[in-house]
Amino acid sequence: LVQEQILNSLSFMGESELEEVLRTCSEYLAQNEKLAPLQRMLILRAIEMMVRTNLEVLEVDTAKIIIFQASCEMTRSKELVPEWQQAASNVLVAVGKRFMNSVMEEMLTKFQPGFLPHYYVMQTLANLS
């Protein structure tokens, strides 16, 4: 119940100040590395909701910030943490509906010679196709 209220509040604020709320959420995730996966997932879900409902007005600079942060969130842990990493993947897929090239460029940076790609990188690419 509290989680849904937080999601709804962030989404409501995003309706009037989309760019500011998205950038603030992204900065908060970047600056608070010790934040628990559940809280990280909640913020990522809010970002996804705002992106999905306001995709047509999302500015490219903000989209790139969100893409980078979601990509970092998705691959931060080598271990699978499905709720957190799926939330990050969902953000990338949502942004990719309008900024496909930017999302694909970021995903390609996650491929390193001699290493298997992260599970959620592959999952994201599949969901983008």
C-alpha positions as CSV (number, residue, x, y, z in Angstrom):
1,L,0.0,0.0,0.0
2,V,2.8,2.5,0.9
3,Q,4.7,1.4,-2.2
4,E,1.7,2.1,-4.4
5,Q,1.3,5.5,-2.8
6,I,4.9,6.4,-3.4
7,L,4.6,5.3,-7.1
8,N,1.4,7.3,-7.5
9,S,2.9,10.4,-5.9
10,L,6.1,10.3,-8.1
11,S,3.9,9.7,-11.2
12,F,1.7,12.7,-10.2
13,M,4.7,14.9,-9.8
14,G,6.1,13.7,-13.1
15,E,2.9,14.9,-14.9
16,S,3.8,18.5,-14.1
17,E,7.6,18.4,-13.9
18,L,8.6,15.3,-15.9
19,E,12.2,16.1,-16.7
20,E,13.0,17.4,-13.1
21,V,11.4,14.3,-11.4
22,L,13.1,11.8,-13.8
23,R,16.5,13.5,-13.3
24,T,16.1,13.6,-9.6
25,C,15.1,10.0,-9.4
26,S,18.1,9.0,-11.5
27,E,20.5,11.2,-9.4
28,Y,19.1,9.7,-6.2
29,L,19.8,6.2,-7.4
30,A,23.3,7.2,-8.5
31,Q,24.1,8.9,-5.2
32,N,22.7,6.3,-2.8
33,E,24.5,3.1,-3.7
34,K,23.7,1.4,-0.4
35,L,19.9,1.8,-1.0
36,A,18.2,-1.6,-0.7
37,P,17.1,-3.4,-3.9
38,L,13.5,-3.1,-3.0
39,Q,13.7,0.7,-2.8
40,R,15.7,0.8,-6.0
41,M,13.0,-1.3,-7.7
42,L,10.3,1.1,-6.5
43,I,12.1,4.1,-7.9
44,L,12.7,2.3,-11.2
45,R,9.1,1.3,-11.5
46,A,8.1,5.0,-10.9
47,I,10.5,6.0,-13.7
48,E,9.0,3.4,-16.0
49,M,5.5,4.6,-15.3
50,M,6.5,8.3,-16.0
51,V,8.3,7.3,-19.2
52,R,5.4,5.2,-20.5
53,T,2.8,7.9,-19.9
54,N,4.9,10.8,-21.2
55,L,7.2,9.2,-23.8
56,E,6.2,11.7,-26.5
57,V,7.5,14.7,-24.5
58,L,10.6,13.1,-23.0
59,E,13.7,15.1,-23.9
60,V,16.6,13.3,-25.5
61,D,19.1,14.5,-22.8
62,T,16.9,13.2,-20.0
63,A,16.3,9.9,-21.9
64,K,20.1,9.4,-22.1
65,I,20.5,10.0,-18.4
66,I,17.7,7.5,-17.7
67,I,19.2,4.9,-20.1
68,F,22.6,5.1,-18.5
69,Q,21.2,4.9,-14.9
70,A,18.9,2.0,-15.8
71,S,21.7,0.1,-17.5
72,C,23.9,0.6,-14.4
73,E,21.2,-0.6,-12.1
74,M,20.5,-3.6,-14.3
75,T,24.1,-4.8,-14.3
76,R,25.4,-3.6,-10.9
77,S,25.0,-7.0,-9.4
78,K,26.5,-10.1,-11.2
79,E,24.0,-12.1,-9.1
80,L,20.4,-12.2,-10.3
81,V,18.1,-10.0,-8.3
82,P,15.0,-10.4,-10.6
83,E,12.7,-7.7,-9.2
84,W,15.4,-5.0,-9.2
85,Q,17.0,-6.0,-12.5
86,Q,13.7,-6.6,-14.3
87,A,12.5,-3.1,-13.2
88,A,15.7,-1.6,-14.7
89,S,15.2,-3.6,-17.9
90,N,11.6,-2.4,-18.1
91,V,12.8,1.2,-18.0
92,L,15.1,0.5,-20.9
93,V,12.4,-1.1,-22.9
94,A,10.0,1.8,-22.2
95,V,12.5,4.4,-23.3
96,G,13.5,2.3,-26.2
97,K,10.1,2.7,-27.8
98,R,11.2,6.2,-28.8
99,F,15.0,6.2,-28.3
100,M,15.9,2.8,-29.7
101,N,19.3,3.7,-30.9
102,S,20.4,5.2,-27.6
103,V,19.2,2.1,-25.7
104,M,21.0,-0.2,-28.2
105,E,24.2,1.8,-28.0
106,E,24.2,1.5,-24.2
107,M,23.4,-2.2,-24.3
108,L,26.3,-2.8,-26.7
109,T,28.7,-1.3,-24.1
110,K,27.8,-4.2,-21.8
111,F,29.3,-6.7,-24.2
112,Q,32.9,-7.4,-23.3
113,P,35.1,-9.8,-25.3
114,G,35.7,-13.1,-23.5
115,F,32.8,-12.6,-21.0
116,L,29.2,-13.8,-21.2
117,P,26.8,-10.9,-21.2
118,H,24.6,-10.3,-18.2
119,Y,21.3,-12.2,-18.3
120,Y,19.2,-9.0,-18.2
121,V,21.2,-7.4,-21.0
122,M,20.0,-10.3,-23.2
123,Q,16.5,-10.1,-21.7
124,T,16.3,-6.4,-22.5
125,L,17.5,-6.9,-26.1
126,A,14.9,-9.6,-26.5
127,N,12.1,-7.4,-25.2
128,L,13.2,-4.5,-27.4
129,S,12.9,-6.7,-30.6
